[in-house]
């Protein structure tokens, strides 16, 4: 089951600060995409990110 990890540390918003690997990036914020889901499209991931953003906006912080 292959997974793609995409991560960045808080405050690093530039493309060069984003790390991509096949195992954890050990960054503050990390997104994991299951590459074994062959039906998954780029649009699916973008829609999921929008849903996650809406969820985080509504939630109290810190999450716990």
PDBQT receptor file of N, H, CA, C and O in Angstrom, charges set to zero:
ATOM      1  N   UNK A   1       0.831  -1.173   0.000  1.00  0.00    +0.000 N 
ATOM      2  CA  UNK A   1       0.000   0.000   0.000  1.00  0.00    +0.000 C 
ATOM      3  C   UNK A   1       0.882   1.245   0.000  1.00  0.00    +0.000 C 
ATOM      4  O   UNK A   1       1.413   1.630   1.042  1.00  0.00    +0.000 OA
ATOM      5  N   UNK A   2       1.039   1.865  -1.144  1.00  0.00    +0.000 N 
ATOM      6  H   UNK A   2       0.608   1.553  -1.990  1.00  0.00    +0.000 HD
ATOM      7  CA  UNK A   2       1.903   3.040  -1.271  1.00  0.00    +0.000 C 
ATOM      8  C   UNK A   2       1.175   4.297  -0.826  1.00  0.00    +0.000 C 
ATOM      9  O   UNK A   2       0.004   4.506  -1.144  1.00  0.00    +0.000 OA
ATOM     10  N   UNK A   3       1.882   5.113  -0.096  1.00  0.00    +0.000 N 
ATOM     11  H   UNK A   3       2.833   4.943   0.163  1.00  0.00    +0.000 HD
ATOM     12  CA  UNK A   3       1.330   6.390   0.358  1.00  0.00    +0.000 C 
ATOM     13  C   UNK A   3       2.314   7.491  -0.006  1.00  0.00    +0.000 C 
ATOM     14  O   UNK A   3       3.528   7.291  -0.004  1.00  0.00    +0.000 OA
ATOM     15  N   UNK A   4       1.764   8.650  -0.317  1.00  0.00    +0.000 N 
ATOM     16  H   UNK A   4       0.777   8.813  -0.319  1.00  0.00    +0.000 HD
ATOM     17  CA  UNK A   4       2.585   9.830  -0.599  1.00  0.00    +0.000 C 
ATOM     18  C   UNK A   4       2.373  10.819   0.532  1.00  0.00    +0.000 C 
ATOM     19  O   UNK A   4       1.238  11.190   0.834  1.00  0.00    +0.000 OA
ATOM     20  N   UNK A   5       3.452  11.243   1.154  1.00  0.00    +0.000 N 
ATOM     21  H   UNK A   5       4.374  10.941   0.909  1.00  0.00    +0.000 HD
ATOM     22  CA  UNK A   5       3.406  12.183   2.269  1.00  0.00    +0.000 C 
ATOM     23  C   UNK A   5       3.863  13.547   1.766  1.00  0.00    +0.000 C 
ATOM     24  O   UNK A   5       4.892  13.663   1.100  1.00  0.00    +0.000 OA
ATOM     25  N   UNK A   6       3.093  14.569   2.089  1.00  0.00    +0.000 N 
ATOM     26  H   UNK A   6       2.257  14.474   2.630  1.00  0.00    +0.000 HD
ATOM     27  CA  UNK A   6       3.421  15.946   1.724  1.00  0.00    +0.000 C 
ATOM     28  C   UNK A   6       3.384  16.756   3.014  1.00  0.00    +0.000 C 
ATOM     29  O   UNK A   6       2.372  16.751   3.715  1.00  0.00    +0.000 OA
ATOM     30  N   UNK A   7       4.464  17.445   3.334  1.00  0.00    +0.000 N 
ATOM     31  H   UNK A   7       5.286  17.449   2.765  1.00  0.00    +0.000 HD
ATOM     32  CA  UNK A   7       4.503  18.145   4.608  1.00  0.00    +0.000 C 
ATOM     33  C   UNK A   7       5.185  19.492   4.535  1.00  0.00    +0.000 C 
ATOM     34  O   UNK A   7       5.965  19.774   3.625  1.00  0.00    +0.000 OA
ATOM     35  N   UNK A   8       4.866  20.322   5.529  1.00  0.00    +0.000 N 
ATOM     36  H   UNK A   8       4.233  20.093   6.268  1.00  0.00    +0.000 HD
ATOM     37  CA  UNK A   8       5.549  21.597   5.684  1.00  0.00    +0.000 C 
ATOM     38  C   UNK A   8       5.485  22.029   7.138  1.00  0.00    +0.000 C 
ATOM     39  O   UNK A   8       4.604  21.609   7.888  1.00  0.00    +0.000 OA
ATOM     40  N   UNK A   9       6.418  22.861   7.517  1.00  0.00    +0.000 N 
ATOM     41  H   UNK A   9       7.134  23.202   6.907  1.00  0.00    +0.000 HD
ATOM     42  CA  UNK A   9       6.445  23.392   8.872  1.00  0.00    +0.000 C 
ATOM     43  C   UNK A   9       5.653  24.688   8.945  1.00  0.00    +0.000 C 
ATOM     44  O   UNK A   9       5.501  25.391   7.946  1.00  0.00    +0.000 OA
ATOM     45  N   UNK A  10       5.161  24.991  10.110  1.00  0.00    +0.000 N 
ATOM     46  H   UNK A  10       5.285  24.419  10.921  1.00  0.00    +0.000 HD
ATOM     47  CA  UNK A  10       4.386  26.207  10.346  1.00  0.00    +0.000 C 
ATOM     48  C   UNK A  10       5.159  27.424   9.866  1.00  0.00    +0.000 C 
ATOM     49  O   UNK A  10       6.346  27.579  10.156  1.00  0.00    +0.000 OA
ATOM     50  N   UNK A  11       4.470  28.283   9.128  1.00  0.00    +0.000 N 
ATOM     51  H   UNK A  11       3.507  28.157   8.892  1.00  0.00    +0.000 HD
ATOM     52  CA  UNK A  11       5.073  29.518   8.653  1.00  0.00    +0.000 C 
ATOM     53  C   UNK A  11       5.758  29.394   7.303  1.00  0.00    +0.000 C 
ATOM     54  O   UNK A  11       6.090  30.413   6.697  1.00  0.00    +0.000 OA
ATOM     55  N   UNK A  12       5.978  28.194   6.816  1.00  0.00    +0.000 N 
ATOM     56  H   UNK A  12       5.708  27.367   7.308  1.00  0.00    +0.000 HD
ATOM     57  CA  UNK A  12       6.630  27.994   5.516  1.00  0.00    +0.000 C 
ATOM     58  C   UNK A  12       5.560  27.814   4.447  1.00  0.00    +0.000 C 
ATOM     59  O   UNK A  12       5.011  26.724   4.290  1.00  0.00    +0.000 OA
ATOM     60  N   UNK A  13       5.269  28.869   3.721  1.00  0.00    +0.000 N 
ATOM     61  H   UNK A  13       5.715  29.755   3.848  1.00  0.00    +0.000 HD
ATOM     62  CA  UNK A  13       4.203  28.833   2.726  1.00  0.00    +0.000 C 
ATOM     63  C   UNK A  13       4.714  28.709   1.299  1.00  0.00    +0.000 C 
ATOM     64  O   UNK A  13       3.914  28.568   0.374  1.00  0.00    +0.000 OA
ATOM     65  N   UNK A  14       6.020  28.758   1.098  1.00  0.00    +0.000 N 
ATOM     66  H   UNK A  14       6.670  28.873   1.849  1.00  0.00    +0.000 HD
ATOM     67  CA  UNK A  14       6.584  28.731  -0.244  1.00  0.00    +0.000 C 
ATOM     68  C   UNK A  14       6.713  27.302  -0.753  1.00  0.00    +0.000 C 
ATOM     69  O   UNK A  14       6.908  26.374   0.033  1.00  0.00    +0.000 OA
ATOM     70  N   UNK A  15       6.606  27.123  -2.061  1.00  0.00    +0.000 N 
ATOM     71  H   UNK A  15       6.449  27.877  -2.700  1.00  0.00    +0.000 HD
ATOM     72  CA  UNK A  15       6.722  25.794  -2.663  1.00  0.00    +0.000 C 
ATOM     73  C   UNK A  15       8.002  25.080  -2.258  1.00  0.00    +0.000 C 
ATOM     74  O   UNK A  15       7.983  23.873  -2.017  1.00  0.00    +0.000 OA
ATOM     75  N   UNK A  16       9.104  25.797  -2.180  1.00  0.00    +0.000 N 
ATOM     76  H   UNK A  16       9.119  26.777  -2.375  1.00  0.00    +0.000 HD
ATOM     77  CA  UNK A  16      10.379  25.182  -1.827  1.00  0.00    +0.000 C 
ATOM     78  C   UNK A  16      10.415  24.622  -0.414  1.00  0.00    +0.000 C 
ATOM     79  O   UNK A  16      11.283  23.809  -0.095  1.00  0.00    +0.000 OA
ATOM     80  N   UNK A  17       9.495  25.042   0.431  1.00  0.00    +0.000 N 
ATOM     81  H   UNK A  17       8.790  25.702   0.172  1.00  0.00    +0.000 HD
ATOM     82  CA  UNK A  17       9.452  24.585   1.813  1.00  0.00    +0.000 C 
ATOM     83  C   UNK A  17       8.631  23.307   1.965  1.00  0.00    +0.000 C 
ATOM     84  O   UNK A  17       8.623  22.701   3.036  1.00  0.00    +0.000 OA
ATOM     85  N   UNK A  18       7.953  22.902   0.921  1.00  0.00    +0.000 N 
ATOM     86  H   UNK A  18       7.960  23.395   0.051  1.00  0.00    +0.000 HD
ATOM     87  CA  UNK A  18       7.102  21.714   0.969  1.00  0.00    +0.000 C 
ATOM     88  C   UNK A  18       7.944  20.485   0.648  1.00  0.00    +0.000 C 
ATOM     89  O   UNK A  18       8.676  20.458  -0.341  1.00  0.00    +0.000 OA
ATOM     90  N   UNK A  19       7.827  19.469   1.503  1.00  0.00    +0.000 N 
ATOM     91  H   UNK A  19       7.232  19.492   2.306  1.00  0.00    +0.000 HD
ATOM     92  CA  UNK A  19       8.575  18.234   1.338  1.00  0.00    +0.000 C 
ATOM     93  C   UNK A  19       7.628  17.120   0.922  1.00  0.00    +0.000 C 
ATOM     94  O   UNK A  19       6.505  17.024   1.417  1.00  0.00    +0.000 OA
ATOM     95  N   UNK A  20       8.095  16.281   0.006  1.00  0.00    +0.000 N 
ATOM     96  H   UNK A  20       9.007  16.359  -0.396  1.00  0.00    +0.000 HD
ATOM     97  CA  UNK A  20       7.301  15.164  -0.491  1.00  0.00    +0.000 C 
ATOM     98  C   UNK A  20       8.139  13.903  -0.341  1.00  0.00    +0.000 C 
ATOM     99  O   UNK A  20       9.318  13.900  -0.696  1.00  0.00    +0.000 OA
ATOM    100  N   UNK A  21       7.536  12.810   0.192  1.00  0.00    +0.000 N 
ATOM    101  H   UNK A  21       6.578  12.813   0.480  1.00  0.00    +0.000 HD
ATOM    102  CA  UNK A  21       8.293  11.578   0.393  1.00  0.00    +0.000 C 
ATOM    103  C   UNK A  21       7.350  10.388   0.446  1.00  0.00    +0.000 C 
ATOM    104  O   UNK A  21       6.131  10.555   0.455  1.00  0.00    +0.000 OA
ATOM    105  N   UNK A  22       7.912   9.191   0.480  1.00  0.00    +0.000 N 
ATOM    106  H   UNK A  22       8.902   9.055   0.473  1.00  0.00    +0.000 HD
ATOM    107  CA  UNK A  22       7.112   7.974   0.566  1.00  0.00    +0.000 C 
ATOM    108  C   UNK A  22       6.931   7.519   2.008  1.00  0.00    +0.000 C 
ATOM    109  O   UNK A  22       6.284   6.503   2.262  1.00  0.00    +0.000 OA
ATOM    110  N   UNK A  23       7.499   8.267   2.957  1.00  0.00    +0.000 N 
ATOM    111  H   UNK A  23       8.025   9.092   2.751  1.00  0.00    +0.000 HD
ATOM    112  CA  UNK A  23       7.264   8.025   4.378  1.00  0.00    +0.000 C 
ATOM    113  C   UNK A  23       7.160   9.386   5.056  1.00  0.00    +0.000 C 
ATOM    114  O   UNK A  23       7.352  10.419   4.414  1.00  0.00    +0.000 OA
ATOM    115  N   UNK A  24       6.863   9.390   6.330  1.00  0.00    +0.000 N 
ATOM    116  H   UNK A  24       6.707   8.551   6.852  1.00  0.00    +0.000 HD
ATOM    117  CA  UNK A  24       6.593  10.643   7.018  1.00  0.00    +0.000 C 
ATOM    118  C   UNK A  24       7.674  11.696   6.764  1.00  0.00    +0.000 C 
ATOM    119  O   UNK A  24       8.866  11.389   6.723  1.00  0.00    +0.000 OA
ATOM    120  N   UNK A  25       7.236  12.926   6.598  1.00  0.00    +0.000 N 
ATOM    121  H   UNK A  25       6.268  13.176   6.631  1.00  0.00    +0.000 HD
ATOM    122  CA  UNK A  25       8.159  14.034   6.366  1.00  0.00    +0.000 C 
ATOM    123  C   UNK A  25       8.641  14.651   7.671  1.00  0.00    +0.000 C 
ATOM    124  O   UNK A  25       9.557  15.473   7.669  1.00  0.00    +0.000 OA
ATOM    125  N   UNK A  26       8.030  14.259   8.785  1.00  0.00    +0.000 N 
ATOM    126  H   UNK A  26       7.286  13.591   8.787  1.00  0.00    +0.000 HD
ATOM    127  CA  UNK A  26       8.340  14.793  10.115  1.00  0.00    +0.000 C 
ATOM    128  C   UNK A  26       8.160  16.304  10.180  1.00  0.00    +0.000 C 
ATOM    129  O   UNK A  26       8.868  16.989  10.918  1.00  0.00    +0.000 OA
ATOM    130  N   UNK A  27       7.221  16.815   9.413  1.00  0.00    +0.000 N 
ATOM    131  H   UNK A  27       6.646  16.258   8.813  1.00  0.00    +0.000 HD
ATOM    132  CA  UNK A  27       6.914  18.245   9.428  1.00  0.00    +0.000 C 
ATOM    133  C   UNK A  27       5.747  18.499  10.387  1.00  0.00    +0.000 C 
ATOM    134  O   UNK A  27       5.072  17.562  10.812  1.00  0.00    +0.000 OA
ATOM    135  N   UNK A  28       5.515  19.762  10.722  1.00  0.00    +0.000 N 
ATOM    136  H   UNK A  28       6.064  20.524  10.377  1.00  0.00    +0.000 HD
ATOM    137  CA  UNK A  28       4.434  20.135  11.634  1.00  0.00    +0.000 C 
ATOM    138  C   UNK A  28       3.062  19.783  11.068  1.00  0.00    +0.000 C 
ATOM    139  O   UNK A  28       2.158  19.386  11.803  1.00  0.00    +0.000 OA
ATOM    140  N   UNK A  29       2.919  19.932   9.759  1.00  0.00    +0.000 N 
ATOM    141  H   UNK A  29       3.653  20.254   9.162  1.00  0.00    +0.000 HD
ATOM    142  CA  UNK A  29       1.644  19.690   9.082  1.00  0.00    +0.000 C 
ATOM    143  C   UNK A  29       1.914  18.699   7.963  1.00  0.00    +0.000 C 
ATOM    144  O   UNK A  29       2.847  18.874   7.179  1.00  0.00    +0.000 OA
ATOM    145  N   UNK A  30       1.091  17.651   7.890  1.00  0.00    +0.000 N 
ATOM    146  H   UNK A  30       0.333  17.508   8.526  1.00  0.00    +0.000 HD
ATOM    147  CA  UNK A  30       1.359  16.606   6.911  1.00  0.00    +0.000 C 
ATOM    148  C   UNK A  30       0.055  16.103   6.293  1.00  0.00    +0.000 C 
ATOM    149  O   UNK A  30      -0.947  15.911   6.981  1.00  0.00    +0.000 OA
ATOM    150  N   UNK A  31       0.097  15.899   4.994  1.00  0.00    +0.000 N 
ATOM    151  H   UNK A  31       0.911  16.055   4.435  1.00  0.00    +0.000 HD
ATOM    152  CA  UNK A  31      -1.012  15.334   4.233  1.00  0.00    +0.000 C 
ATOM    153  C   UNK A  31      -0.552  13.980   3.712  1.00  0.00    +0.000 C 
ATOM    154  O   UNK A  31       0.556  13.858   3.189  1.00  0.00    +0.000 OA
ATOM    155  N   UNK A  32      -1.401  12.958   3.853  1.00  0.00    +0.000 N 
ATOM    156  H   UNK A  32      -2.301  13.057   4.278  1.00  0.00    +0.000 HD
ATOM    157  CA  UNK A  32      -1.059  11.627   3.359  1.00  0.00    +0.000 C 
ATOM    158  C   UNK A  32      -2.093  11.224   2.320  1.00  0.00    +0.000 C 
ATOM    159  O   UNK A  32      -3.296  11.270   2.578  1.00  0.00    +0.000 OA
ATOM    160  N   UNK A  33      -1.618  10.827   1.139  1.00  0.00    +0.000 N 
ATOM    161  H   UNK A  33      -0.641  10.789   0.929  1.00  0.00    +0.000 HD
ATOM    162  CA  UNK A  33      -2.500  10.394   0.057  1.00  0.00    +0.000 C 
ATOM    163  C   UNK A  33      -2.217   8.928  -0.220  1.00  0.00    +0.000 C 
ATOM    164  O   UNK A  33      -1.070   8.543  -0.445  1.00  0.00    +0.000 OA
ATOM    165  N   UNK A  34      -3.265   8.106  -0.205  1.00  0.00    +0.000 N 
ATOM    166  H   UNK A  34      -4.198   8.419  -0.022  1.00  0.00    +0.000 HD
ATOM    167  CA  UNK A  34      -3.141   6.674  -0.455  1.00  0.00    +0.000 C 
ATOM    168  C   UNK A  34      -3.104   6.432  -1.960  1.00  0.00    +0.000 C 
ATOM    169  O   UNK A  34      -4.129   6.534  -2.635  1.00  0.00    +0.000 OA
ATOM    170  N   UNK A  35      -1.927   6.114  -2.482  1.00  0.00    +0.000 N 
ATOM    171  H   UNK A  35      -1.095   6.032  -1.934  1.00  0.00    +0.000 HD
ATOM    172  CA  UNK A  35      -1.756   5.910  -3.910  1.00  0.00    +0.000 C 
ATOM    173  C   UNK A  35      -2.359   4.586  -4.394  1.00  0.00    +0.000 C 
ATOM    174  O   UNK A  35      -2.510   4.374  -5.597  1.00  0.00    +0.000 OA
ATOM    175  N   UNK A  36      -2.699   3.704  -3.460  1.00  0.00    +0.000 N 
ATOM    176  H   UNK A  36      -2.576   3.877  -2.483  1.00  0.00    +0.000 HD
ATOM    177  CA  UNK A  36      -3.318   2.431  -3.836  1.00  0.00    +0.000 C 
ATOM    178  C   UNK A  36      -4.756   2.641  -4.310  1.00  0.00    +0.000 C 
ATOM    179  O   UNK A  36      -5.312   1.783  -4.996  1.00  0.00    +0.000 OA
ATOM    180  N   UNK A  37      -5.354   3.765  -3.951  1.00  0.00    +0.000 N 
ATOM    181  H   UNK A  37      -4.902   4.462  -3.394  1.00  0.00    +0.000 HD
ATOM    182  CA  UNK A  37      -6.711   4.102  -4.414  1.00  0.00    +0.000 C 
ATOM    183  C   UNK A  37      -6.593   4.657  -5.830  1.00  0.00    +0.000 C 
ATOM    184  O   UNK A  37      -6.474   5.867  -6.024  1.00  0.00    +0.000 OA
ATOM    185  N   UNK A  38      -6.627   3.778  -6.797  1.00  0.00    +0.000 N 
ATOM    186  H   UNK A  38      -6.724   2.795  -6.639  1.00  0.00    +0.000 HD
ATOM    187  CA  UNK A  38      -6.394   4.178  -8.184  1.00  0.00    +0.000 C 
ATOM    188  C   UNK A  38      -7.529   5.021  -8.765  1.00  0.00    +0.000 C 
ATOM    189  O   UNK A  38      -7.356   5.651  -9.808  1.00  0.00    +0.000 OA
ATOM    190  N   UNK A  39      -8.676   5.040  -8.107  1.00  0.00    +0.000 N 
ATOM    191  H   UNK A  39      -8.817   4.528  -7.260  1.00  0.00    +0.000 HD
ATOM    192  CA  UNK A  39      -9.794   5.864  -8.577  1.00  0.00    +0.000 C 
ATOM    193  C   UNK A  39      -9.661   7.315  -8.106  1.00  0.00    +0.000 C 
ATOM    194  O   UNK A  39     -10.376   8.194  -8.589  1.00  0.00    +0.000 OA
ATOM    195  N   UNK A  40      -8.760   7.561  -7.175  1.00  0.00    +0.000 N 
ATOM    196  H   UNK A  40      -8.180   6.848  -6.783  1.00  0.00    +0.000 HD
ATOM    197  CA  UNK A  40      -8.568   8.891  -6.612  1.00  0.00    +0.000 C 
ATOM    198  C   UNK A  40      -7.987   9.836  -7.664  1.00  0.00    +0.000 C 
ATOM    199  O   UNK A  40      -6.991   9.521  -8.315  1.00  0.00    +0.000 OA
ATOM    200  N   UNK A  41      -8.620  10.991  -7.818  1.00  0.00    +0.000 N 
ATOM    201  H   UNK A  41      -9.430  11.247  -7.290  1.00  0.00    +0.000 HD
ATOM    202  CA  UNK A  41      -8.154  11.975  -8.801  1.00  0.00    +0.000 C 
ATOM    203  C   UNK A  41      -7.579  13.197  -8.081  1.00  0.00    +0.000 C 
ATOM    204  O   UNK A  41      -7.762  13.372  -6.876  1.00  0.00    +0.000 OA
ATOM    205  N   UNK A  42      -6.900  14.010  -8.828  1.00  0.00    +0.000 N 
ATOM    206  H   UNK A  42      -6.751  13.868  -9.806  1.00  0.00    +0.000 HD
ATOM    207  CA  UNK A  42      -6.379  15.266  -8.286  1.00  0.00    +0.000 C 
ATOM    208  C   UNK A  42      -7.534  16.121  -7.778  1.00  0.00    +0.000 C 
ATOM    209  O   UNK A  42      -7.424  16.765  -6.735  1.00  0.00    +0.000 OA
ATOM    210  N   UNK A  43      -8.637  16.125  -8.513  1.00  0.00    +0.000 N 
ATOM    211  H   UNK A  43      -8.726  15.601  -9.361  1.00  0.00    +0.000 HD
ATOM    212  CA  UNK A  43      -9.805  16.891  -8.093  1.00  0.00    +0.000 C 
ATOM    213  C   UNK A  43     -10.368  16.357  -6.772  1.00  0.00    +0.000 C 
ATOM    214  O   UNK A  43     -10.811  17.145  -5.937  1.00  0.00    +0.000 OA
ATOM    215  N   UNK A  44     -10.358  15.038  -6.566  1.00  0.00    +0.000 N 
ATOM    216  H   UNK A  44      -9.998  14.397  -7.245  1.00  0.00    +0.000 HD
ATOM    217  CA  UNK A  44     -10.803  14.459  -5.292  1.00  0.00    +0.000 C 
ATOM    218  C   UNK A  44      -9.976  15.000  -4.135  1.00  0.00    +0.000 C 
ATOM    219  O   UNK A  44     -10.515  15.351  -3.085  1.00  0.00    +0.000 OA
ATOM    220  N   UNK A  45      -8.660  15.066  -4.336  1.00  0.00    +0.000 N 
ATOM    221  H   UNK A  45      -8.223  14.781  -5.189  1.00  0.00    +0.000 HD
ATOM    222  CA  UNK A  45      -7.769  15.558  -3.280  1.00  0.00    +0.000 C 
ATOM    223  C   UNK A  45      -8.028  17.039  -3.018  1.00  0.00    +0.000 C 
ATOM    224  O   UNK A  45      -8.077  17.459  -1.862  1.00  0.00    +0.000 OA
ATOM    225  N   UNK A  46      -8.194  17.829  -4.062  1.00  0.00    +0.000 N 
ATOM    226  H   UNK A  46      -8.155  17.488  -5.002  1.00  0.00    +0.000 HD
ATOM    227  CA  UNK A  46      -8.465  19.255  -3.891  1.00  0.00    +0.000 C 
ATOM    228  C   UNK A  46      -9.793  19.486  -3.174  1.00  0.00    +0.000 C 
ATOM    229  O   UNK A  46      -9.892  20.376  -2.329  1.00  0.00    +0.000 OA
ATOM    230  N   UNK A  47     -10.807  18.699  -3.500  1.00  0.00    +0.000 N 
ATOM    231  H   UNK A  47     -10.727  17.976  -4.186  1.00  0.00    +0.000 HD
ATOM    232  CA  UNK A  47     -12.105  18.824  -2.812  1.00  0.00    +0.000 C 
ATOM    233  C   UNK A  47     -11.981  18.418  -1.345  1.00  0.00    +0.000 C 
ATOM    234  O   UNK A  47     -12.606  19.029  -0.478  1.00  0.00    +0.000 OA
ATOM    235  N   UNK A  48     -11.181  17.394  -1.065  1.00  0.00    +0.000 N 
ATOM    236  H   UNK A  48     -10.674  16.897  -1.769  1.00  0.00    +0.000 HD
ATOM    237  CA  UNK A  48     -10.963  16.966   0.318  1.00  0.00    +0.000 C 
ATOM    238  C   UNK A  48     -10.245  18.059   1.104  1.00  0.00    +0.000 C 
ATOM    239  O   UNK A  48     -10.566  18.299   2.268  1.00  0.00    +0.000 OA
ATOM    240  N   UNK A  49      -9.278  18.721   0.476  1.00  0.00    +0.000 N 
ATOM    241  H   UNK A  49      -9.017  18.527  -0.469  1.00  0.00    +0.000 HD
ATOM    242  CA  UNK A  49      -8.575  19.822   1.144  1.00  0.00    +0.000 C 
ATOM    243  C   UNK A  49      -9.529  20.972   1.471  1.00  0.00    +0.000 C 
ATOM    244  O   UNK A  49      -9.419  21.584   2.534  1.00  0.00    +0.000 OA
ATOM    245  N   UNK A  50     -10.451  21.266   0.574  1.00  0.00    +0.000 N 
ATOM    246  H   UNK A  50     -10.540  20.769  -0.289  1.00  0.00    +0.000 HD
ATOM    247  CA  UNK A  50     -11.450  22.307   0.840  1.00  0.00    +0.000 C 
ATOM    248  C   UNK A  50     -12.343  21.909   2.004  1.00  0.00    +0.000 C 
ATOM    249  O   UNK A  50     -12.675  22.745   2.844  1.00  0.00    +0.000 OA
ATOM    250  N   UNK A  51     -12.736  20.639   2.062  1.00  0.00    +0.000 N 
ATOM    251  H   UNK A  51     -12.467  19.960   1.379  1.00  0.00    +0.000 HD
ATOM    252  CA  UNK A  51     -13.571  20.157   3.162  1.00  0.00    +0.000 C 
ATOM    253  C   UNK A  51     -12.811  20.223   4.486  1.00  0.00    +0.000 C 
ATOM    254  O   UNK A  51     -13.376  20.598   5.513  1.00  0.00    +0.000 OA
ATOM    255  N   UNK A  52     -11.534  19.860   4.459  1.00  0.00    +0.000 N 
ATOM    256  H   UNK A  52     -11.074  19.555   3.625  1.00  0.00    +0.000 HD
ATOM    257  CA  UNK A  52     -10.712  19.945   5.665  1.00  0.00    +0.000 C 
ATOM    258  C   UNK A  52     -10.552  21.389   6.123  1.00  0.00    +0.000 C 
ATOM    259  O   UNK A  52     -10.592  21.670   7.321  1.00  0.00    +0.000 OA
ATOM    260  N   UNK A  53     -10.371  22.303   5.180  1.00  0.00    +0.000 N 
ATOM    261  H   UNK A  53     -10.338  22.075   4.207  1.00  0.00    +0.000 HD
ATOM    262  CA  UNK A  53     -10.256  23.717   5.520  1.00  0.00    +0.000 C 
ATOM    263  C   UNK A  53     -11.534  24.210   6.198  1.00  0.00    +0.000 C 
ATOM    264  O   UNK A  53     -11.462  24.896   7.218  1.00  0.00    +0.000 OA
ATOM    265  N   UNK A  54     -12.689  23.876   5.653  1.00  0.00    +0.000 N 
ATOM    266  H   UNK A  54     -12.748  23.319   4.824  1.00  0.00    +0.000 HD
ATOM    267  CA  UNK A  54     -13.966  24.281   6.234  1.00  0.00    +0.000 C 
ATOM    268  C   UNK A  54     -14.134  23.689   7.635  1.00  0.00    +0.000 C 
ATOM    269  O   UNK A  54     -14.624  24.358   8.546  1.00  0.00    +0.000 OA
ATOM    270  N   UNK A  55     -13.730  22.447   7.794  1.00  0.00    +0.000 N 
ATOM    271  H   UNK A  55     -13.332  21.904   7.054  1.00  0.00    +0.000 HD
ATOM    272  CA  UNK A  55     -13.806  21.782   9.100  1.00  0.00    +0.000 C 
ATOM    273  C   UNK A  55     -12.941  22.506  10.127  1.00  0.00    +0.000 C 
ATOM    274  O   UNK A  55     -13.386  22.765  11.245  1.00  0.00    +0.000 OA
ATOM    275  N   UNK A  56     -11.706  22.830   9.750  1.00  0.00    +0.000 N 
ATOM    276  H   UNK A  56     -11.344  22.619   8.842  1.00  0.00    +0.000 HD
ATOM    277  CA  UNK A  56     -10.794  23.490  10.677  1.00  0.00    +0.000 C 
ATOM    278  C   UNK A  56     -11.255  24.901  11.026  1.00  0.00    +0.000 C 
ATOM    279  O   UNK A  56     -11.050  25.359  12.151  1.00  0.00    +0.000 OA
ATOM    280  N   UNK A  57     -11.868  25.586  10.083  1.00  0.00    +0.000 N 
ATOM    281  H   UNK A  57     -12.035  25.215   9.169  1.00  0.00    +0.000 HD
ATOM    282  CA  UNK A  57     -12.374  26.939  10.348  1.00  0.00    +0.000 C 
ATOM    283  C   UNK A  57     -13.457  26.905  11.414  1.00  0.00    +0.000 C 
ATOM    284  O   UNK A  57     -13.527  27.804  12.252  1.00  0.00    +0.000 OA
ATOM    285  N   UNK A  58     -14.300  25.880  11.394  1.00  0.00    +0.000 N 
ATOM    286  H   UNK A  58     -14.242  25.149  10.713  1.00  0.00    +0.000 HD
ATOM    287  CA  UNK A  58     -15.412  25.775  12.353  1.00  0.00    +0.000 C 
ATOM    288  C   UNK A  58     -14.995  25.276  13.718  1.00  0.00    +0.000 C 
ATOM    289  O   UNK A  58     -15.678  25.550  14.705  1.00  0.00    +0.000 OA
ATOM    290  N   UNK A  59     -13.888  24.547  13.802  1.00  0.00    +0.000 N 
ATOM    291  H   UNK A  59     -13.334  24.325  13.000  1.00  0.00    +0.000 HD
ATOM    292  CA  UNK A  59     -13.471  23.913  15.041  1.00  0.00    +0.000 C 
ATOM    293  C   UNK A  59     -12.777  24.887  15.986  1.00  0.00    +0.000 C 
ATOM    294  O   UNK A  59     -12.178  25.876  15.564  1.00  0.00    +0.000 OA
ATOM    295  N   UNK A  60     -12.875  24.582  17.261  1.00  0.00    +0.000 N 
ATOM    296  H   UNK A  60     -13.362  23.779  17.604  1.00  0.00    +0.000 HD
ATOM    297  CA  UNK A  60     -12.080  25.314  18.248  1.00  0.00    +0.000 C 
ATOM    298  C   UNK A  60     -10.628  24.898  18.104  1.00  0.00    +0.000 C 
ATOM    299  O   UNK A  60     -10.322  23.823  17.588  1.00  0.00    +0.000 OA
ATOM    300  N   UNK A  61      -9.739  25.764  18.566  1.00  0.00    +0.000 N 
ATOM    301  H   UNK A  61      -9.987  26.638  18.984  1.00  0.00    +0.000 HD
ATOM    302  CA  UNK A  61      -8.319  25.460  18.475  1.00  0.00    +0.000 C 
ATOM    303  C   UNK A  61      -7.708  25.595  19.844  1.00  0.00    +0.000 C 
ATOM    304  O   UNK A  61      -8.075  26.524  20.564  1.00  0.00    +0.000 OA
ATOM    305  N   UNK A  62      -6.821  24.751  20.245  1.00  0.00    +0.000 N 
ATOM    306  H   UNK A  62      -6.523  23.996  19.660  1.00  0.00    +0.000 HD
ATOM    307  CA  UNK A  62      -6.227  23.645  19.504  1.00  0.00    +0.000 C 
ATOM    308  C   UNK A  62      -7.167  22.448  19.436  1.00  0.00    +0.000 C 
ATOM    309  O   UNK A  62      -8.048  22.274  20.279  1.00  0.00    +0.000 OA
ATOM    310  N   UNK A  63      -6.957  21.636  18.422  1.00  0.00    +0.000 N 
ATOM    311  H   UNK A  63      -6.242  21.777  17.738  1.00  0.00    +0.000 HD
ATOM    312  CA  UNK A  63      -7.734  20.410  18.280  1.00  0.00    +0.000 C 
ATOM    313  C   UNK A  63      -7.349  19.459  19.401  1.00  0.00    +0.000 C 
ATOM    314  O   UNK A  63      -6.170  19.312  19.722  1.00  0.00    +0.000 OA
ATOM    315  N   UNK A  64      -8.321  18.829  19.979  1.00  0.00    +0.000 N 
ATOM    316  H   UNK A  64      -9.279  18.948  19.718  1.00  0.00    +0.000 HD
ATOM    317  CA  UNK A  64      -8.038  17.825  21.019  1.00  0.00    +0.000 C 
ATOM    318  C   UNK A  64      -9.298  17.117  21.403  1.00  0.00    +0.000 C 
ATOM    319  O   UNK A  64      -9.273  16.236  22.263  1.00  0.00    +0.000 OA
TER     320      UNK A  64
